[in-house]
Amino acid sequence: MTKNAVKKILVTFLGTANYAETCYQLNEGEHRTRYTSVAIANLCEVSHVEVLATEEAKEKHGDELKKELDAQGIDCKLIPIPSGSTEKEQWNLFIIMHQTMKRNDVQVVVDITSGFRVQPFFVSSVISMLRATEQGCHDLQLLYGEYHRDKVISPIWDLTLFIELQDWVQALTVFLKTGHADGLNALSSTQDINLRKEHFKSGGKLASKPKTEKLVNALRVFADDLNTVRVAAMLIGYHDDKNVISSSQRVLDAIEECREDIQRLMPPLGGILGDLKTMLLPLPTTTLSGTEGHASLLALAKLYQGFGRYAEAATVVREGYI
């Protein structure tokens, strides 16, 4: 590998342990070394490595690590960090990690194998904050090398799924508390596209493809109606030649039809199907007038009130009054 423009970087840690040589394996690739970071840099084809290390770790392993990476044409930068034994050092450690991983211009691979004490925990916190605030670290892979002393191969685990789970938790929390579904729609749409690609790639037929798309689309339509206060669209639908049902009923129908696939293929989204159904059940109706219509309008106004969106709640109440 030659040194070139940085397209993928590795952020890793260095400890003071007596690292032993082993053959690390990631997917189908293998690399023999004492250092997990060297194996990951090689197997992931990164062009730059940033190593967070205390002074003790740098003195013990810094030169050797840099020598191995230099031999492969991979640029390496050692970044001094405190041990984190005091509150002040912990905040400094957090700030250094934040500055190191605040990247939107490249793919970031994070290796927590040699993270000491609070370091892996801080990594998770930093990544969550960066992704929640749109500050960076969105093209991310999180890895951990499991060293096996008595085996030929030491596997490298891909833990990126747990970072994606944090994204789901954030998006679902925002949706259930505010009704805003931009984050949820983006995640579920990406997941749905990937699922369908894998389905057809593995030889699946059109008739047996996952049904997740129906719920993803229904949620998107309902969220758009909710954001623009399209009361009729949410509660009764537009009864034209196509006799379109309400967007709330469309979600309820999709929940029942897609439940099995959603719970199997999109576990985070499957976990809120019950809450979502309970939230939407009072909304669908056949008319906006009379007792039935007023009950649906009141349920929608209360939904907006629960989201803290009082202007929208007042709009619905006013429409019901008229």
Disulfide bonds with the S-S distance in Angstrom:
none
